[in-house]
Amino acid sequence: MSEFKDKRVLITGGSRGIGLGLARFFVDRQARVAICGRKETNLNQAREALGGNVLTVPAHLGKPEDVEQLFKTVQQEFGALEILVNNMGMNIFTPATVEAEVALWDKIMDSNLRATFLVCRQAFPLMKNGGGVIVNVSSTAGLRAAPGMGIYGIAKAGINMLTRVLARELAAYGIRVNAVAPGMVETDFSKPFWGNEDILKELLKGIPLGRIARVEDVVQAVSFLASGQSAYLTGEILSLSGGSEA
């Protein structure tokens, strides 16, 4: 029997890519799964792809009122929460940080760092009595500076520190908090990069394993951190870089 059977799981950004892969993993192991995303159409498609075995809640995670409503729905349906995966985030190829518009800074920060903070804040009351696991999806961009990803990298570095801070603050409640930090992952979101032969060739020069990450690589890392196999791990940032220097 899977250790995830009947576990109550929330995955943000769960309608596509990594989030959908994670939802499928937990659904296949008979967990009770909720996913959220901004577009109801994508959520409906995800529900269909998952055989209807998932709770879907539309929410803009940069808005406190949406996050509050999300957790009201989760509490009504599940009662409590044992696993939270903060997968929601976005990136836009940006100019030099000092040349960026404030609105661009706010948009990237809101959808990454602010959203992760708001979700963790609302998840705590649903976890504090029974313990649980929070896994934040960060990025290698939060571990080293990368061209065109300055603001995104700063936001992800913030998520890394948020992970470490929450790990200390929530340990007394039996809540572990860790993060995975993948490099580029083969999803539709990043296809403009890995789908370009010249860009991909340049990327692979810096990856000893000779390929970019796949969705299943991230799923396996998250599932490890969510499982009892990592019971003594908290406050860790697990780099999924294929061996590239982080």
Secondary structure, DSSP 8 states (H G I E B T S, - for coil): --TTTT-EEEEETTTSHHHHHHHHHHHHTT-EEEEEES-HHHHHHHHHHTTT-SEEEE--TTSHHHHHHHHHHHHHHHSS-SEEEE----------GGGS-HHHHHHHHIIIIIHHHHHHHHHHHHHTTT-EEEEEE--GGGTS--TT-HHHHHHHHHHHHHHHHHHHHHGGGTEEEEEEEESSB-SSTTHHHHTSHHHHHHHHTT-TTSS-B-HHHHHHHHHHHHSGGGTT--S-EEEESTT---
